[in-house]
Amino acid sequence: MLKTHTCGELSHDCVGQVVTLAGWVHRRRDHGGLTFVDLRDRWGLIQVVSDPEYAEAHETMSGLRAEYVIQVSGNVRGRPDGASNPDMVSGDIELVAQHVKILNVSKTPPFDINKVSKVEEGLRQKYRYLDLRRSNMLANLSLRHKTISFIRDHLSQSGFLEVETPMLFKTTPEGARDYLVPSRLHRGKFYALPQSPQQLKQLLMVAGIERYFQIARCFRDEDQRGDRQPEFTQLDMEMSFVEQEDVLQTIEILITELVANLTEMKFQQTPWPRFSSEEVLNRFGTDKPDLRFGVELQDVTELVVESELKIFSSAETVKGINAEGCGNYSRKQIDSLTDFVKQYGAGGLAWAVVGDDGNVSRSSFRKYVDENTMHALKKKMQAKPGDLLLLVASDVDVVHDSLAALRVKIGEKIGVYDTNLLACCWVIDFPLFNWNERENRWDPSHHLFTAPLTEDIGHLDTDPGRVRGSQYDMVCNGYEMAGGSIRIHDSALQQQIFDLIGLDKNVALERFGHMLEAFEYGTPPHGGIAVGIDRLVMLLAQEKNIREVIAFPKSQQATDLMVGAPSTADVDQLNELHISITDSTSSKIE
């Protein structure tokens, strides 16, 4: 090794020792003929000081620049009185350089590495290998490592077996778009990168593994956003001979112990509350609510249905939120909120400000409703002096989508919650099917292998819309952190689901014949769940974007700015794969 110690392990106990360190020049300072260098490695920082007594080392130190890679040998000593640095773990000691060797030089980095500064994300991604040297990024990767290590240890001690499943699998066009991999040996055929190991983990239950987990890489060709990437990592789990409560308890215990061991964060409530999907939609407008603040939706449809304002009287639903204490908003600020909800399909935003006397002082709709109606609105929405009432009138989906987003915006503005708080809950009792108006058919709301609740199976033939699935989502601070279900393990019931959604038997056999056949060989009842590792670490690191906790992420346009991927392929490669590229008019590009 080119070092005897790391920069982070030296302490006052090491005073008097001769050590050798190696790392990067974090910062250099010249003071009265002496050169001070903060030397950095993955484990920490230590101050190195030159001494004219060691002339060669002294001269080399004077020529160092930021991010040079060096090796330093010398004596550890305590810093002089008044020279300690409380901001460094090793702030009461320093290394007197006796020998200094430059292992490699560095160009001036395109952004600051030795201090926190705002850097354009595209530049950070282009020079990701430099961005990862920064202390916050290193801390995020360290937290990710500790998180995965804790999960592995915890589940291994709980009788789970880690099993790897293939990256090259069969395309089954359900859910998000697959990433396809052309086969060289089988002309015109393709593998698919797994959106998840769903079918394979169920087959492992058929195989008798009983308790399986995997830190699984998954791929989905879908539009990007802050908590989504084309390739991502999830904790994939499946268990045999379990019911829904067993799965929920397994995850709740795992996450609770993980947070207690690795962070200073606290849970808002334990055990985690349970909500039906219908309840969270009605109260929060979304099935992934942020429970760190209130600001719940209030249904005021019946109060304004007789209003002279057509947007109220003709709407399917009218709901609103009380932005407590925001009555001092200017008209310009309220108009910006109106523009905000229009992004979610709302035609506009009705609003009313409650004055100091408890009466409405300003409003966009006051002249269209009588005093009794306005009083009822204030009562229903628990309005107090200084509050701002915000209403949306439209169909149910638009009202929920727009108010759910507005609720979060207002909640963040009010800032009444603790950023160290984790507000987790379980959302259960989702509808098993959604009606597809365009195709005039029922679509599965989750995936095809989700079992209906036992008490609802009788409605499959008579009223599929009443059937609830044994699906469950773990939600935390407004993010869906995990999702799973109890699976169908009976081939007859699985075929019944296929028939109900209109999946042709031949198509079902072609896509899922291996599953249907496997279910005929003594399949145990089983269920599972998948936890998003990227989102989980993002939450624990208190970041806003999963790209901050992934070593080499893709951009918002699903590109790798560092290496230039995706890129073109050589003609010879394409020919081997029996692929020709055409433009939008289907003429070949030579």
Helices and strands as residue ranges (DSSP letters): G 12-14, E 18-31, E 34-41, E 44-49, H 55-62, E 69-78, E 93-104, H 121-126, H 128-131, H 135-157, E 161-162, E 180-182, E 190-192, H 198-206, E 211-219, E 231-240, H 244-262, E 266-267, E 274-276, H 277-284, E 298-299, H 301-304, H 310-313, E 317-323, H 331-342, E 350-354, E 360-363, G 366-368, H 371-380, E 388-394, H 396-414, E 421-422, E 424-428, E 433-436, E 441-444, G 454-459, G 464-466, E 471-476, E 479-486, H 491-500, H 505-518, E 526-532, H 533-540, G 546-549, H 571-576
